[in-house]
């Protein structure tokens, strides 16, 4: 473990434990599925389930969960996916080795006529590999974890999801076929492309990664140059599993940085945008930033202090060029901890102690808050989302751990398929 001030470690472990409690209590023990958010009758999310599988080793290492309990939860999850219905039927769990974004928490079948999701399936596979890398003992249960994780990944047919542009499609619906959108432009798909290129059964060629990288946007913001994507989470989510420090592909070699440094720059730009506060939202500043895809107080239009403000609900907020309605996401700040701790730690203290956004809620930070919103139920910090989301709380657990111990990054270095995918994409250096 790195040397960190004891007060910071205590605070971070406190925040981390609260966030992990979501996965402890919002999981169906029969099938391992994790609810997407804490709303009544809400379905499970395969991305949240992948995050849970990655959080269990962290919980064991910190004494929050026994090893046997973690094994039981992991096996319940992997056995469910191995036995679940795969096929073109509209109420299946998946097709071609991929899974629907949302699943009924109890039956495990498709919910809401949602899409078969390429990127959310990738987060699920990453969680399976984290479990396989952690449970390495020569026992029947731990061998089964490793065998199931490998088998489930091997049946994902990445070639089926490749679009005619060479990039990976967003997904598929049985009613209408392939979704017309592609994973193009830099975003959270970095991990997914590594998994797609590393498959031992249905791998995409290196040209698929090159096709994706050819759509990147390199921008100058404030006094920094970086690979642009507006929502902050896109610069973080792949890094929850893969340590990109020192790793460079062809694109980053031409820029002289790596993706970790790029995420640091994205974090710095978010803070500078909040300090500049060009739209004049309440509360923005040096220790109040974090604009990302998130829940919000809208849809609504309100006149506040003589200014007509439009507020949105769940949208892909971003900065400095994205949608901004004054809504900030504490979890997205914490997920930048390994990149810019000198910015993140004071902001966490402000959110916890100054605005008291953490301890009053069961799992710590809710999704978002908006101090500009007028007439909200929470007088100290404006509107606060009523929900906790698994996709928000998982990165809190993992990125705090990566900052304090590097444990998740160390585990994932033992996944040969990720290493193979990164090399096929042209990465070298760092732990490779």
Secondary structure, 3 states (H helix, E strand, C coil): CCCCCHHHHHHHHHHHHHHHHHHHHCECCCCCCEECECCCCCCEEHHHHHHHHHHHHHHHHCCCCCHHHHHHHHHHHHHHHHHCCECCCCCCCEECCEEECEECCCCCCECCCCCEEHHHHHHHHHHHHHHHHHCCCCCHHHHHHHHHHHHHHHCCCHHHHECCCCCEECEEECCCEECCCECCCCCCCHHHHHHHHHCCCCCCCHHHHHHHHCCCCEEEECCEEEECCCCHHHHCHHHHCCCCCCCECHHHHHHCCCHHHHHHHHHHHHHHHHHHCCCCCCCCECCECCCCEECCCCCEEEEECCEEEEECCCEEECCCCCECCCEECHHHHHCCCCCCHHHHHHHHHHHHHHCCCCCCCCCCCCCCEECCCCCCCECCCEEECCCCEHHHHHHHHHHHHHHHCCHHHHHHCCCHHHHHHHHHCCCECCCC
